[in-house]
Amino acid sequence: MSLLKIEDLYASIGDEKILNGLSLQINAGETHAIMGPNGSGKSTLSYVLSGREDYDVSKGSVFLDSKEILDIEADERSRLGLFLAFQYPIELPGVTGMTFLRTIINSSRVAKNLPELEGIELVKLIREKAAELEISQDMLKRFVNVGFSGGEKKRFEILQMALLDPKIAVLDETDSGLDVDALRIVGKGVTNLKSKDRGMLVITHYQRLLDHIIPDFVHIMVKGKIIQSGGPDLAKLVEKEGYKSFLNGN
Amino acid sequence: MEINSPPSNEVLDFCNSFKKSFKEHGWPNSKIETWKMTPLQKFIKDSSSLKHNSKYLLSNNKNKFIKNVDINNLESLNSKYFQKNEMSRVILSHISNAFEILVPKNTSKKETIDIKSSIDAGIWSSSLIIIKVPENVECNIALEFSLSSNSLCTPLIAIDVGKGSNLSFSLSVINSSKSLNASNFVSLIEGDLSENSNLEMVLTQQGVTLSRSDININLNQNYSNYDLIGVYFGREKQHQDITTCVNHLAENTSSNQIIRGILDDNSVGVYQGGVKVAPNAQKTDGRQMSRALLLSNLAESNSKPELEIFADDVSCAHGATIGELDKDQFFYLLSRGVSHSVARELLIKAYLNEVVEEIQNDYLSDQLEKAIDFWLSEFKMKEVA
């Protein structure tokens, strides 16, 4: 069953056209990777999917679990089951990790008609998921992303994903700013979240992340659209030969 | 327990002597530099129809610390400070209550004195409060003014902190019911600090039509320190003004003034922050920082830092920013399924948390948090509506 269906999507920011007729379908249980050179529109795709307002979508449609979401606001999209792990997670000075996680968990639970979690139950849930990602209690007491290392920021993104349990997770350059050890922890965290009910879209520049999060499908994105699709071997080809051959062919 | 301290005949006679001057000059007007951004005539239209009355309640049994105002203290304060400020003639010529808070000497116990004053509709509460903190003691004092519609409150507060003492002082202005009209608060505060003394002050203003606090602090002797956290909240057409002047008059004195404003709807915020360093006040460290957060396109914030430095070995810093909620932070929260109203509330609270964190004294941070929660609860009601 298709969890995410992008059809002929065109998007621009100001006068700059960034997405030029992109189509992609992700079924439940599948992990797709989008690779592409700088400026190919990878991050724009993630922002357009998550509902950032700065972009104009001139054509196309996006269905999340059969529901057209382009006219729906970002918060509602998230509550419908879409999650974006940010390439550059935003700092929230004055908001502690615990307060933030409690707020997002309960926003999602209220949307699902579940009672809000408080006290020990909430703390237990957060601690359990945090431990899997080697996130310390001390980190949860700090202000969100303020003074976090690159690895801490990305682990905190994956923790949010684990707690929100989305239908579709979009991971935007999750490997950027990570050293080898952090990459291993994040890769393991994401892999643990693979499920037959969930689809994942891993956006990356390099093949190295795909050694940790093995994709079912790999797509090459150039100038705002997918120009070639294949299996994991395609990522290895990119690693070996770069994007040059794809660019020449386009 | 009510503070029952009508001014003595001597004090009344003294105060009455200002009546003529009030008749002649009236309220401070916009021709005076420090009143340009807060035109009182726009807010206080007919004060003559209000009845004069001031009620103060002590929430804990500290009446032994309350004394009648000594005329000598009043005369001396007047010649030193009050007469320099136009508001003092307005306040003194309409006075209906006057008392001194005398913190006991030679005590190692940290006294806490909570005083509340409600100003009902149709009332003008004009009063004089003299706070005297002796040498080498620590003390917490909180004053809360709760205003109704069609009321006026004009307290004149003089604070004296003795050598080696610490006073944590909170002044809060709140609204007695959700939406008020013609409720005006204009205060004048004068502070004197002696050697090695410390005055930590939290000022919060919200909910009333007009609120203006004039705070003048004199760091008279070496190693005295003054810290101010001032937070104002504006909504509807409210006008919030915090005007300060810190006089560094001796060596190694320090001051830090942190102002935060939150302005919604058509409200206006004003911060005028003065730091004056006398020629002999070497090694002064004077800082002020004001930030205003605008929640509406129609809200307005005016900030005017003023530094006058006559000594050459000092460190002074000032800064002012005016901004909106951060778009990236807002989107980050939305992308996690947090609704617009909850995201706004969380970010506003975060913006204020940063100043709560600055406060070392739990008593003062509690006072500030109480004021923040009060404002947020009304803000949430508005968002839901």
Interface residues (C-beta under 8 A of the other chain):
Chain A: S50 G51 R52 E53 E73 A74 D75 S78 R79 L84 F86 P89 I90 E91 L92 P93 G94 V95 T99 F100 T103 I104 S107 S108 A111 F143 Q160 L164
Chain B: D328 Q329 F331 Y332 L333 L334 S335 R336 G337 V338 S339 H340 V342 A343 L346 L347 K349 A350 Y351 L352 N353 E354
